């Protein structure tokens, strides 16, 4: 699934060299569905299973498989949410991921994903985010089975007795030995899949899945064994099944790699933190754990790092340990001028002493400056390291000139954190 390193990744107007190998396989994760049957008040992919969304679990499985370009197709208006989940799941493979906007139909959404493929990609897997618990081994088996002509899908045998009906009458049996239940990801040679999609979109015919579309273009589709965990989360009962499966397992992965995993069935706790600082401090700006030379500093008891302070409040709140003022305020002169690493490392110690493990943190700041996107990965790495490796996502936005942040008077931050009892 890989070519030789390094390769170039374009970010805005900057080319930077990545030491990640160039993948010749891409995985399009379709997350643009509305989730009407799930009826959870949000697009299906963004509904929570436990402490993470359906999309996050799907992406963790994708990134646990062999390296590949990963394209998340998100519903319009939820691209930022998808980017947050992508970054949190990708870890060191962040540069392999991208979010694109889906269309009105599944075929249009997959077509949007196809349009975002890198030139080196020769094999394409299309995966439903709703099959959130699909094991990485299934993903690898599909990718390995695709050749230059035949498409491949994972399947399960049909175990129920099937009947053919006509209205309310049963008219005969159906031989289940000739049937199989299709799952995803479904894998295809890129060139043939793109031509099949072009033909399908031109015809206006909507197919139930990519294998049907591929076969309609005259191409062969084979199958390999799937996995029962690859079921599709469609109804509230499916969602409950996923929750029960996850509750029966210990949590694993980078979020808890630096500490003992929570016990089976433990329930995550969520905290929210906010912080506001005005410009007017001395020296350079410190924000999100980084120094920003030439930018006006924020005023505060320490270095005024509003992002770090909001994260501290979110973590303390999730664990029920009070707030930042109680532990780091003016009554604690030892923290005057301290930077993010000090605050976050001490917060992690407080949580550990209270019996909690940090799951993940997401923060967003509102302000016209500094220009954050070019240093996002650096900031997240510094903050994550201070928290013992827990995933940290930081985003930035402006307010179109509204409010104090829009007038350039300061910065406001909101953070959300998840912690798990040990």
N, C-alpha and C positions, 0 to 999 in steps of 0.2 A: 504493500500500500504506500511505499515511500520511494522518493527519488533522492538524489544527492543533495547535501546542504552546501552553502547557505542559500536563501532566497530573499528577494526583496519584497517588503510589504509597504504599500503606500498609505500614509496617514496624513490626510489633508494635502499639503504641498511638500511633504517631507518623505523621502525614501529612507528607510532604515533597514539594516541587514539583520535578519533573524538567523539564529543557528539551528532552528528547527528544520528537519528534512522536508523537502517538497513532497506533498502527498499526491499520488495519482488516483486516489479515491476521495469522493465527497459524499457527505451524508446530509441530505435535505430533511430537516425536522419540521414537519408541518404542524404549526400551532395556531392556525388562523381560524379555527372553528369557533362557533358561537356557544356551543354547549347547551343548546336549548333543552335537551332531554335531561341533562344533569340539573338544570334549574338551580344553580348556585349563586346567581347574581353577578357573574363575571364570565368572560370567555373561559372555556373549559381549561385551557392550559395554565391559567393563572389561579385556579382553585387550589387551595391547600390540601395536601394529604395529611401530613403531620406538621413539622416545622418548616417544610419546604413545599413548593407548588408542584403540580403535576409536571410542568415543563422542567423544573429544576431536577426532579428525579429522572426524567427522560434524558436530559443532557448529561447527568452524572454517569448514566450507563453508556452514553455515546462516547464521552471522553475517557471512560475506562477501557474502551476498546482500542484497537490499533489506531495510531494517529491518522487523521483524515481532515480535509477541509469540512467545516461544519457550518451549514447555513440554516438559520432559524427563520421560518416564515411566520411573521406575527400579524395579528389583526391590526388594521389601521387605528392609530391612537394608542397602541400598546407596545410600540417599538422600544421605548425606553425601558419598560418593565422587562421585556425580553432580553435587552442588552444586559441588564443587571443580573438576570438569571444566568445568562451565557457566561459572563465574566466570573461569577461565583463558581460555576461548575467547571470552567475550563482550566483554572490553575495556571500552570506554566505553558499550557497550549493555547493561551488566549488569542494569539495572533492567527490561529487557524479558524477562528470563529467570525461570523458576520450575521447581522440581522437585516432582513428585507421585509417589505410590506406585502402581505398577501392580497388576493383578489376576492371577488364575490363567490367564486366556486373553488372547490378543491383543485381542479385542473388548472385554473388560473393561478392559484397559489403555488403549485408545484412548478408551473412555467416561470414564475418569478424567481424561484430558487434556481432553476436551470440557467436563467440569464445571468446569475451571479457566479457561475462556476469559473474556477481558475483554468488557464489554458492547459496545464499539465494533467488535468483530471481526465481519466479514461473510463473509470467505473463510477456509477452513481447509485447510491442507496437512498431510497425514499422511506422515511420513517414517520409514523404518527406519534406525536407527543403524547397522545392519550394512552399509548401502550408504554406507560411510564416505567414499569418494572421489568422491561425486557432485559435479560442478562447480556452483558457485553460479549459473552462467548457466542451468542446467537448472531450478533452483529458481525463479528469476525468471520463466522462460518459462511454467512451470506456473501460477504465481500470476497472471500477466498474462492467461492464456487462460481462466481461470474466469469464467463469467458468472453470472447469477442462477438458472440452471436446470441447465446442463450441467456435469458433472464432467469433469476432465481428468487423464490419466495420461501419463507419458513411456513410450515403447516403443522397442524395437529390432526390426528385421526378423529373422526366423528364417532362419539361413543353412545349418543342417544339413539333410541329407535325412532326412525323417521317414517312419516306417513304422507302420502299425497292426498290433498283434500280438494273438494269442490263445494264451496260454501260451507255448510255445516256438516257435510257428509265426508267420511273417509272413503276414498276410492281405491286405495291400494298402498302397498309398502314401497319404500325407496331403499335400494341397496346401498347401505352406508359404506360398504367396502370400496365403492367407486367415488367416494366423496372425501374431501379434506377441508378443514377450517383454515383459512388463510390468515397470516399475521404479517407484521412488518418488523424490520425493514425489508423492502423488496429491492433487489439489486439488478442493475442492467448495464450493458455497454453504453457509454455516453452517446455516441454518435447515433445509434439506432433508437435510443430513447428520445433524443431530441427530434429526430425525424418523425417518430410516432406521435409525439406531442404536437408538432406542427400540423400534422394531418388531422388529428383529433380536434384541435382548436379551430381549424379551417372548416371542418364539417359541422361543428356545433354540437356534436354528440358528447354527452357526459357519461363517463365510465365510472364504475363503482370503485375501482382501484387501478393502480398503475399497471399491474400484470394484465388486466383485461384490456387496457388501452394498448399495451405492447403487443398482446396477442392479436388484437384486431388489425394491427398493421402488418400481420403475416409473420411475426417472429415467434420463436419457440420460448416457452417458459417451463423451467423445471422447478423442483421443490426439494427442500431439505428438512430435517426434523426441526420443529419449533420448540417452544417451551411454554408450559402452562402459565408462567409468570408474565408472559407477553400478552395477557388479555387486555382488551380495550376498555378503558374507563368511560362509560357512556351514561350510566344511570346512577342514582344515589346508592343503589345496592353494590354496584361495581366499586364506587368510591369507598364504601365501608369495607369491602373485601380487601382493597389495597391498604387501608389503614390497619386492618387486623394483621395482614402479612408483615407490615413494617414494624408494628408494635411487638411482634414475636421475635424480632431480631435485635441484636445490639447495634447501635449506631457505629459507623465506620467512616473512613475517609479523612481528608485534610482537616476538617473542622474539629476533629477530636484526636488527631494524631499526636498532639503534644501532651495529652493527658489521658487518664484512665477513661475508657468509654463508659457512657451511662448504662445502667442496668436495663435488662429487658423490660419493656412496657413503661419506661419513665416518660413523663410528660414534659415537653418543652415549656419554657416561660418566656414571655415577650416583654420588652421594656422600650420606652420611647424617651428620647432626650432632646432638648432644644438648647441652643446657646446663641447669644447675640453679642457682638463686640463692635464698637465704633472705631473707625480709623483715628489715629492721633497718638499712637504709642511711639516709643523711641526705637531707633535702629531699623532693621529690615523686617519685612512681614514674615511671620511664621504661620503656615496654614497646612493642614493635613499632614503634619509631620515633616514638612519641608520648609527650607528658608527660600524666600523669593527676593533676591537682591534687586534693589531699585524700586520695589513696591512699597507703598506706605504701610507702616506697621499698625496692627490693631492694639488698642489699649486693653490692659487687664492686669490682674494680680500676678500672673505668670507671664507667658509669652503671648497671651491673647489668642491662642490657636482654637478658634471656635469649633472647628471640625472635631478635633480631639476631645474637647470638653463635652460636646454633645454626645459623642460615643461613650465617654465615661458615664454620663448621666443615664444613658440608655441601658448600659450594662448593670449599673448599680440598681436602677429601677427594676430591671428584670429579676434580679436576685433578691429584691426587697431589702437592700442595704443602705437606703437613704439616698442622698444626692451628692453632687460634687462639692458643694459648699461645706458639707459635714466633714468630708475627708481631706479636702485640698484647699479650703478657703483661707481667708486672711488670718484665721486662728492658727494656721500652719505655715509659719514664715519659711520653713525649709523648702517650700515649693515655689517661692517667689522666683520668677524668671525661668522656671523649669519648662522643658519642652515635652512634646507629645510622648516620646518613648518612656519618660519617667512616669507620667500620669497613667498611661495604658498598662505598663508593666506592674505598677502598684495595684491598679484596679484588678488586673488578672489575679494577683496574689490574694486580694480580698475575696474574690469570688471562689478561688480554690480553697481558701480557709473555711468558707461558708458551705463548701460541698457542691460547687457548681463548675461546669465546663462550658466554655464559650462555644456556641454553635456558629453563628455568623453575624456580621454587622453590615448595615447599609446606611449611608449618610448622604445627604444632599445639602449643598450650600447655595444660597441666593446672593448674588453679587455681580457687579459689572467687571470686576477684576479680582485676582489675576486671571489670565487666560489659562485655563486649567487642563484642557484636553491633552496637550503635549506631554504633561507630566503625570497623568492619571495613573499609569501603571507603576511609576516610581513611588507615588504617594501610597497607593494601596499596598505595595510591597513593604514599605516602612511600617505602616500601621499594622499590617498583618503580623509582621515579625515581632512587634512589641506585644501583640496579643497571643504569642506562642504558636503562630501559624494558622489561627482561625481566619477564614475568608473575610475580607473587608472589601466592600464596594463603595466608591465615592463618585457622586455625580454633581454637576454644577448647572445652574440655570440663572437666567436674568429675569427681571420682572417688568421688562418693557418700559423702564423709566418710572415705574410706580413705587411708592413707598421710600423709606430711607435707604434701602439697598439699591433701588433704582436711581436714586439721586447721588449714589456714590458715597454715602455717609458711613457705611459699615457693611457687615456681613451677618446673615442669619443662617443658622444650620439646624436641620432636623435629622435625627438618627434613630434607627430602630435596631434592636439587638435581640437575638435569641440565645438563651442559655439552657443547659440541660442539667438536672440534678445528677450527681455521681452516686 
